[in-house]
């Protein structure tokens, strides 16, 4: 792990438009995002020799490589568990490049979740063994599973809907500054939040991420090569993947404390090899499929004590100028939900100084993948 520290850097980012419905197929969207990222880096597609994406990705490296004009590919991987795999795509490329398996890596995610079908409607995959303990009893959707976990969080630690509103508001405020965000120029008020319809109580409409069509990509190279690319390099300082002992996705039934999720395991690995601590993080991009995942992650990654995540959100702590500005493009709640990949790209923009909601002098950024499932995380630095 120590050998990966600052050995690679993200040098290119790209994305398509985000919308509830885009007419182009996922392969076209993926290629556009990948080519945009390569152009951003100033690297010709023929130099790409590594790919990483998600097991849930409908496009594959064979077709993407042919379509963009890549050369011989010497490394490729896919990571499971939906949003839990976002940061891990960069982790895999960093490891491959640092160990000489490849030189130019592309990670991507293309998804038509806005106009496509909902994953839980596929009855053929509804009852793997873990789901037999949840879905027959009404926990059919991720919102139902996280809704139950959120209720327990409220019961045990006094988290309130006002705390969850603080999260939703911070993300929406940043989206209101971002012309690329789906919720650009669509403000959120407390009254709107408190009177919104339930999706799965205690989670209302604004506690849930968006449904989005779109694609994103990034380019990873060695630290040596990064210095010659078009933009200042954003170094991959520390990385982690995490599958806790006796884990049960989303509901975390089998552990002594269901509220101690994969973030805790990821954090131990992440900070172990880092040169800085949570107190040194200038800005964070924390996975936000649901608002309650933010305070749970704040605890897991060490920004506050056990049960203090709700209270941490008060007093504008998550806003620009607060204790920990986060999800500065709007995140999954208000920019776009593409399994967390937009959080990676926004972390890069922050450390380049080009975000639409720039944190002054940002030099360190935490990016996390999905909490509640086997997860991954990155510490980035300029």
BELBELSUL-V523640 format. One record per pair of residues at least 24 apart in sequence whose ideal C-beta (glycine too) atoms are under 7 Angstrom apart, sorted by sequence separation. I is the first residue (numbers start at 0). J is the second residue. D is the distance in whole Angstrom. If there is no record, write none. Layout:
BEGIN
i:j:d
I:J:D
I:J:D
END
This chain:
BEGIN
i:j:d
12:36:5
44:68:5
45:69:7
46:70:7
48:72:5
49:73:7
51:75:7
53:77:6
54:78:7
241:265:4
277:301:4
342:366:5
11:36:4
44:69:6
45:70:5
48:73:5
49:74:4
50:75:5
51:76:5
52:77:5
53:78:6
54:79:5
164:189:6
167:192:6
277:302:5
11:37:6
13:39:6
48:74:7
49:75:7
55:81:6
74:100:5
239:265:4
328:354:7
12:39:6
73:100:6
74:101:4
241:268:7
327:354:5
328:355:7
11:39:4
73:101:5
164:192:5
181:209:6
11:40:3
29:58:5
239:268:4
327:356:4
339:368:5
350:379:6
10:40:4
33:63:6
181:211:7
239:269:4
339:369:6
11:42:7
53:84:5
270:301:7
327:358:7
350:381:4
25:57:5
26:58:5
237:269:5
25:58:6
30:63:6
34:67:6
160:193:7
262:295:7
266:299:6
346:379:5
29:63:6
33:67:6
262:296:5
266:300:5
324:358:5
237:272:5
260:295:6
266:301:6
26:62:6
30:66:5
52:88:6
237:273:4
263:299:5
30:67:6
51:88:4
236:273:6
258:295:7
262:299:3
319:356:6
167:205:5
262:300:6
167:206:6
260:299:6
287:326:6
319:358:6
51:91:5
283:323:6
285:325:5
51:92:5
160:201:7
284:325:7
285:326:6
282:324:5
283:325:4
284:326:6
290:332:7
49:92:6
163:206:6
280:323:7
282:325:7
287:330:4
288:331:6
287:331:5
282:327:6
287:332:5
49:95:5
49:96:7
153:201:7
288:336:7
58:109:6
150:201:6
49:101:3
56:108:6
149:201:6
48:101:5
51:104:7
56:109:7
146:199:4
149:202:6
286:339:5
48:102:6
49:103:7
52:106:7
146:200:6
48:103:6
49:104:4
50:105:6
51:106:5
52:107:5
53:108:6
146:201:6
47:103:5
52:108:6
142:198:5
143:199:5
146:202:5
286:342:7
46:103:5
142:199:4
145:202:7
47:105:5
284:342:4
140:199:7
142:202:6
42:103:6
284:345:5
284:346:5
142:207:6
300:365:6
282:349:5
300:367:7
36:105:7
296:367:6
299:370:7
33:105:5
33:107:5
296:370:5
32:107:6
295:370:6
282:358:4
32:109:7
281:358:6
29:107:6
292:370:5
208:287:7
282:361:5
292:371:7
9:89:7
29:109:4
208:288:5
281:361:4
284:364:7
28:109:5
208:289:7
281:362:6
283:364:7
286:367:5
288:369:6
207:289:6
281:363:5
282:364:5
283:365:4
284:366:5
285:367:5
286:368:6
206:289:6
280:363:5
281:364:7
286:369:5
25:109:4
206:290:4
279:363:6
286:370:6
25:110:7
280:365:5
7:93:4
25:111:6
6:93:7
202:289:6
275:363:6
7:96:5
3:93:6
7:97:6
21:111:7
3:94:6
6:97:4
20:113:6
3:97:5
19:113:4
20:114:4
2:97:6
18:113:7
19:114:7
113:210:4
112:210:5
113:211:5
114:212:5
112:211:6
113:212:4
112:212:7
111:212:4
148:250:6
110:213:7
147:250:7
155:258:7
145:249:6
109:214:4
144:249:4
262:367:7
273:378:5
108:214:7
144:250:5
151:257:6
152:258:6
107:214:7
108:215:6
151:258:7
269:376:5
107:215:7
141:249:6
262:370:5
107:216:4
148:257:6
261:370:6
265:374:5
269:378:6
106:216:7
260:370:5
265:375:7
105:216:6
106:217:5
260:371:6
261:372:7
265:376:5
261:373:6
262:374:7
105:218:6
106:219:7
261:374:4
233:347:5
103:218:7
104:219:4
103:220:6
133:250:6
170:287:6
233:350:5
102:220:7
129:247:6
233:351:7
129:248:6
132:252:6
231:351:6
230:351:6
209:331:7
213:335:5
215:337:6
249:371:5
96:219:6
167:290:5
208:331:4
209:332:7
214:337:7
248:371:7
249:372:7
96:220:7
166:290:4
208:332:6
211:335:4
213:337:5
248:372:5
96:221:6
211:336:5
215:340:4
93:219:6
209:335:6
210:336:7
211:337:6
215:341:6
217:343:6
92:219:4
163:290:4
166:293:5
209:336:5
217:344:6
246:373:7
89:217:7
163:291:6
208:336:4
215:344:6
89:219:6
217:347:7
242:373:4
162:294:6
241:373:7
241:374:5
241:375:7
240:375:5
158:294:6
239:375:6
239:376:5
152:291:6
238:377:6
237:378:4
93:235:5
149:291:4
235:377:6
236:378:4
152:295:7
236:379:6
145:289:5
235:379:7
236:380:5
93:238:6
234:379:7
89:235:6
145:291:6
166:312:6
172:318:7
233:379:5
234:380:5
141:288:7
162:309:4
165:312:4
182:329:6
90:238:4
165:313:6
169:317:4
180:328:6
233:381:6
169:318:6
180:329:4
90:240:6
156:306:4
159:309:7
162:312:5
231:381:7
158:309:4
166:317:7
177:328:5
182:333:4
157:309:7
165:317:6
177:329:5
87:240:5
156:309:7
173:326:6
180:333:6
181:334:7
173:327:5
180:334:4
181:335:6
173:328:6
174:329:3
169:325:7
170:326:5
173:329:5
169:326:7
177:334:6
171:329:7
170:329:5
174:333:4
170:330:5
174:334:5
17:179:7
170:332:4
171:333:5
18:181:7
170:333:4
17:181:5
167:332:6
42:218:6
40:218:4
177:355:4
176:355:5
177:356:7
36:216:4
176:356:5
36:217:6
37:218:6
32:214:4
36:218:5
31:214:7
32:215:5
33:216:4
173:356:5
32:216:4
28:213:7
29:214:5
28:214:4
41:228:6
40:228:5
41:229:4
40:229:6
39:229:7
19:210:7
21:212:4
20:212:6
21:213:7
19:212:7
17:211:5
18:212:6
17:213:4
16:213:7
15:213:5
14:213:7
15:214:5
14:214:7
14:215:4
13:215:7
13:216:5
82:286:6
12:217:5
11:217:6
82:288:6
11:218:3
9:217:5
10:218:5
9:218:7
9:219:6
10:220:5
7:219:5
8:220:7
7:220:7
7:221:6
8:222:5
6:221:7
7:222:6
10:225:5
6:222:6
5:222:6
8:225:4
10:228:4
10:230:7
10:232:6
8:232:4
9:233:5
112:336:7
8:233:6
8:234:5
9:235:7
145:371:6
8:235:6
110:337:5
7:235:5
110:338:7
5:234:5
108:337:5
108:338:5
5:236:6
4:236:6
108:340:4
4:237:6
3:238:6
85:338:6
85:339:4
89:343:6
85:340:5
82:338:4
81:338:6
82:339:5
85:342:7
86:343:7
85:343:6
4:272:6
1:272:6
0:272:5
86:366:6
86:367:7
87:368:7
86:368:5
85:368:4
84:368:6
53:338:6
83:368:5
90:375:6
82:368:6
83:369:4
82:369:3
81:369:6
87:375:4
89:377:6
80:369:7
83:372:4
86:375:4
83:373:5
85:375:7
86:376:5
81:372:6
83:374:4
84:375:7
86:377:5
80:372:4
83:375:6
80:373:5
79:373:7
17:334:7
17:335:4
14:344:6
12:344:4
12:347:5
9:347:5
END
